[in-house]
Amino acid sequence: MPNLPILYSFRRCPYAMRARLALLASGVDYEHREVALRYKPAAMLDASPKGTVPVLVLPNGQVIDQSLDIMLWALRQNDPYQWLENEEEALKMIAQCDGDFKLHLDRYKYPNRYEGVDAHDQRAQAAVFADSVNEWLQKTSQNNYEFNSSLGIYHAGYMPFLRQFANTDKNWFAQQPWPALQAALASFEASNAFKTTMQAYAPWQARAANAVVLPK
Ligand SMILES: N[C@@H](CCC(=O)N[C@@H](CS)C(=O)NCC(=O)O)C(=O)O
């Protein structure tokens, strides 16, 4: 096995998805290690004790354990679609996604896990971000939702999260006045990039003697 960066990843994690999408766009080769979140490999926890995916371990031992940092590292190695052309603006939108939107998304999806939370109220608050993405797409992208364009960084950054939002109640989402967002999401899910990065892997060393079992 050549000396490649190692990515610890979990297929359905939206943070890991954005890291995989940026690695794919960059063309940087890496070794994929699928992690079962209940059986995190000791090698991953040694590299990054905080225990979240994604984690990228470089051949020189450097550890990058925030999804955005992995995206930026990959694109700084190689950026054939000029995703970094929009770095500043994209990072602002991704920060909105990771902030308020993610907070309300989690409460909308799992209201019972939080005290005093009303799912519809949380959905309405999360919808503020969805609405702003729809508006932004309408004025900016002129129906260009392609991954292999300089706009790909936006989609990679927030579409995995908007997809969770849409899937929580597909009928409701389909009825919202967000034609650009609905089209962009459909195009994202139909893309080769999505299919490639959503490939299923068996967990790496999930049940090896050195795997650490953590409570959920
Ligand atoms: N800020 C981190 C968040 C990563 C994160 O929260 N990942 C979740 C999965 S989606 C995780 O690994 N949670 C740990 C667990 O469930 O045990 C990043 O951007 O990489």
The ligand as an SDF file (V2000), in Angstrom:
LIG
                    3D

 20 19  0  0  0  0  0  0  0  0999 V2000
  -16.8740   19.6830   13.7610 N   0  0  0  0  0  0  0  0  0  0  0  0
  -16.6800   18.3350   13.3000 C   0  0  0  0  0  0  0  0  0  0  0  0
  -17.9730   17.5580   13.5180 C   0  0  0  0  0  0  0  0  0  0  0  0
  -17.8760   16.0980   13.1230 C   0  0  0  0  0  0  0  0  0  0  0  0
  -18.9850   15.2510   13.7450 C   0  0  0  0  0  0  0  0  0  0  0  0
  -19.7070   15.7060   14.6570 O   0  0  0  0  0  0  0  0  0  0  0  0
  -19.1250   13.9900   13.2870 N   0  0  0  0  0  0  0  0  0  0  0  0
  -20.0640   13.0900   13.9110 C   0  0  0  0  0  0  0  0  0  0  0  0
  -20.7360   12.1630   12.9170 C   0  0  0  0  0  0  0  0  0  0  0  0
  -21.7430   13.0210   11.7570 S   0  0  0  0  0  0  0  0  0  0  0  0
  -19.3130   12.1580   14.8600 C   0  0  0  0  0  0  0  0  0  0  0  0
  -18.2720   11.6510   14.5340 O   0  0  0  0  0  0  0  0  0  0  0  0
  -19.8530   11.9540   16.0810 N   0  0  0  0  0  0  0  0  0  0  0  0
  -19.2460   11.0800   17.0260 C   0  0  0  0  0  0  0  0  0  0  0  0
  -20.1160    9.9490   17.4540 C   0  0  0  0  0  0  0  0  0  0  0  0
  -21.2780    9.8850   17.0090 O   0  0  0  0  0  0  0  0  0  0  0  0
  -19.6400    9.1080   18.2090 O   0  0  0  0  0  0  0  0  0  0  0  0
  -16.2420   18.3660   11.8280 C   0  0  0  0  0  0  0  0  0  0  0  0
  -16.6010   19.3190   11.1190 O   0  0  0  0  0  0  0  0  0  0  0  0
  -15.5230   17.4580   11.3790 O   0  0  0  0  0  0  0  0  0  0  0  0
  1  2  1  0
  2  3  1  0
  2 18  1  0
  3  4  1  0
  4  5  1  0
  5  6  2  0
  5  7  1  0
  7  8  1  0
  8  9  1  0
  8 11  1  0
  9 10  1  0
 11 12  2  0
 11 13  1  0
 13 14  1  0
 14 15  1  0
 15 16  2  0
 15 17  1  0
 18 19  2  0
 18 20  1  0
M  END
$$$$
